[in-house]
Amino acid sequence: MEATFDRAFQREAIAFSLNFSGKKIAKLEASADPARDLSCATNRVAKDVLGFALPLAFSFEFSDDDRLHCHGVAILPDWEAETVNRFRQVLKRAGGMMHGLGAGRQVDVKVLTDLKGWNGYRMKDRDRTIARLGTSKVDYTSNALKQVAREDHDADLARQKIHRKTHSKPGSAKKPSRVSPTRQQQECASGLL
């Protein structure tokens, strides 16, 4: 999963934190596969709001105050305000629309600028989350993000292959042999001529 986060980072991904409604929390806690439940909801809403499934990944977390939420990354087609606002709507609807206290803080989004720090933050309460949900299915990476990672990886390999071909010496090439200078060249060098 970290490799896909790395590829998302290279694509200037958006990092997000999503808080869930009480109803959504109850559903996720009762699920044998909460990651699949949230991913299905996210994909369904994204197709409705954006017209396509998002390349995204997320991890659940139970915080110190015993609040279930998730952290993740997504690759958006652009950073226009309208696109980011529609993305926020996707997350809110998938997470169960919150009303009243805390509704304004349901979704937090920002440019992913520190991959290592974000991965550490995302994983900090992993053991507690697995124990609390009773399943290790607390992470999700979309097929769309896996495809992006594969394509980027394949493109990197192709560039490396081309670089090796253009910057390597042919195996049959011999180093030029050192030719002894002629007597005339020696005399010129010594200033006799």
N, C-alpha and C positions, 0 to 999 in steps of 0.2 A: 504494500500500500504506500510506503514511503516513496517508492520510485515514481508512482503516479502523481503524488504530491509534488515531487521534484519537477516533473514534466509540466504540471499545472503552473508551478512557480515560474518556469521558463516562459510560459505563455502569458505572463502577467495576469494571473488568476485573481479572483476576488475571494477574500476570506470572509467567512460568516459564522455567526453564533446565532442559534435559534432556540428560543424558549417555547415550550409547548403549553397549550391550554390544559386545564385539569382533565377534561374529557380525553384528550389525546394522550396524556400521561397514563391514565388508567388503561387505555387500549394498548399502549406500548408495553407497559409493565405486565399485562396479561398475555402478551404474545410470546410464542416460542421462538419467533424470528423478528424482533422489533426492527432490525435494520431493513429487512425486506419490506415490512409494512410501511415504514417511512419512505423508502425508495419508490415503492409503487405509488404512494400518494403524491410524492414530488413529481414523478414522471407524468402522472395523469394531469396534474395541475399545470405543469410546464407545457405540455402539448396543447392544453386549452388556452393558456395565457400567451405563450411565446410561439407556439406552433411547432416546437421540437423538444425532444428530451435533452436535458442539460448534461454536459460533461461535468460530473461532480463527484465528490467523495466526502464522507462525513464519519464522525465517531461520536457515540453517545458519551455523556458524562453525568455522574451524580456528584454534585458539588458538596462542599462541607455542610451546607445547609439542607442537604438531602433533596435538592431540586434537580430533576432530570431535564437535560437540554442537550444540544449537540453543537459541535464545531466542525467546520468543513471548508472546502474550497470548490469553486466552480469556474469554468471558463465561459465568459460571455462573448458574444460576437463583437461587442464594442463597449465603450465606457460612457456612452451618451446617458444623460440623466433619465430619459424615458426607459431605456433598457434596464438600468439599475433599479428603477422604481418598479418595473414589471417583475424583475427578479425577486425583489423584496415581497411583492404580492404572492408570488409562487410559494416562497417559504412560509409566509403567514398562513396561507390557505392550507398548505400541506401539514403545518404544525398545529392546526386548529386555531382559528381566529380568537385572539384574546380580547376581552372587553374590560374596561375599567382599569383598576390599578395594575400597572406593569405592561399594559397594552402598547404603550409607546416604546418600550424597550424589548419587544418580542423578537425583533431582528436587528442585528448589528452587522454591518458590512464595511469592509475596508480593503484597500489594495494589499495583497500579500507581499510584504517587503522583507520578511525574515523567516525563511522556510524552516530553519533549524529551531528557532524559537517557537514558531507556530506548531511544529510537530511535537515539541516537548510539552507545550501548553495543552494541546489536544489529547495527549496521552497521560497526563499527570494523575488522573484518578481512574485509570483503566481497570485495575484490579478490583477496586471498590464497585465500579459500575458492573463488571461481570458478575460479581457476587450478588449484588443487589437485584440485577435483572434475571439472574439464574441461567444465563446463557453467555457463550463467548461471541455470539452474533451481535456485536456492538459496533461494528465497522461496516462501511459499504463503499464500494467504488463502482460507478456506473460503467456499463459497456462502452458508452460514448467516450468517457475519459480513458478507459483502457485502450481504446482504438487510437486516440490522440497520442497516448504514450508509446504505443507500438509504432505508429507512423513516424513520430519524432526519433525514436530509437533507430528504426530502419534508415531514416535519412542521415542520421549521425554516422551509422556504419558505412553507408554508401560514400559519404564525404571522406571518411577515414581511408576507405579503399582507394578512392581516386587520389588522395594525397600520397598514399604509399606508392602507387604506380608512377606518379609524376615526380616523386622525390627520391626514388630508390635507384641504385645503380644496377644495370643489367648484370645477371650472374656470370655471363661469359666475358664481360669486359675485363681487360687486364690493365693493371697499372702501367703507365708508360715506363720503360726501362730507362735507367740513367745512362746517358751517353757520355762517354769521356770526351772532354773538350779536345779539339784538335790543337796541334802545336801552335798554329797561328792564333787561335783564340786565347791560348795560354799566354802567348807573348803580348797580345793586345791588353790582356787583363793586367799583366805585370808592367806594362808601359814600355816594353821594348820596341814596339812598332809604332 
